[in-house]
Amino acid sequence: MELDRDKLQREIHALYKREHEELGEAGTLRQLEEARKWDFSGTLAAGGVVVFPHAGVHDCGHQIAAAVHAALDSGADKVLVISVL
């Protein structure tokens, strides 16, 4: 069976959109706040990396947000983000 990558990408984008809509602003802000439990900015500032799952916003949004906070708080001028499907 051959993988239809275009279809898969559309399905993933639809899933993420639906999850963002379900979370709403309040849910998104909750995840951003929950992400503050972890501070990886020192890891990035020291040249390290942050790896996180992104199976879905609903389940992994706080982990994604922790990585974003780390990037913003690290003092780095540039951040390289690689997403693998």
N, C-alpha and C positions, 0 to 999 in steps of 0.2 A: 504494500500500500504506500503510495507516494504522499508525502506531506504537502498540503496546500498552505504554504507559508502566508500568503496574502489573507486567506480566510482566517487562519489562526490569529494573525495580527488584528484583524477587525474584531474578532471575538474577544481578544484580550482587552482592546481599547473599550469595547462595549461594557465588559465586566468592570473595568476601572471606573468608567463614567457612572455606571449604576451604583457602585460602591460609594463613590464620592457624593452622589445625590442622596443616598440613604444616610450617610453620616451627617450631612448638612454642615452648616458652619459650626454649630455647637460641638458636634462629634469630631470635626477636624481640629478645633481648638483644644479639645480634650486630649487628642492624640499628640498634638504638639507639646502640650504640658507634660504628659506622661513621658515623653521622650527626654525630658530634662533630668530624668533619673540617672541617665548615663552621660558622662562627659568624655567624649573621645577627642576633644580638640587638641589636647596635649599629644596624643598619638599622631595626629596629622601634622602638628607643628614640628614634631621630631622627625618627620619624613616617613611616618608609618602609613598604613592603609586601613580603611574601614570597609569591611565586607558585610553585606546584609542581604537577607532574603527579600524578595518582593513578589511573593505569591499572590498577593492581593492587598489592596489598601485597607480593607476592613480588618484583616488579621495581622498585617505587617506594617501598617502605617506608622505606628510609634517607632519601629526600628528604622524605617526610612527617614522619619523626622529626626531621629537621633543622629543619623549620618549627616543630614542637612545642617543641623545645629552645629555639629563638629566642624563642618567645612566653614560655616559662617564665623564661628568663634575662634578658629585656629589662627587667624591673622594672615592666612595665605592669600597671595595676590591672585593665584590661579588654582583651580581644582579640576582634576581629570575624573570624569564619571564614565564608567564603562558598564553598559547593561548587556547582559547575555541572556538570550532566550533559548 
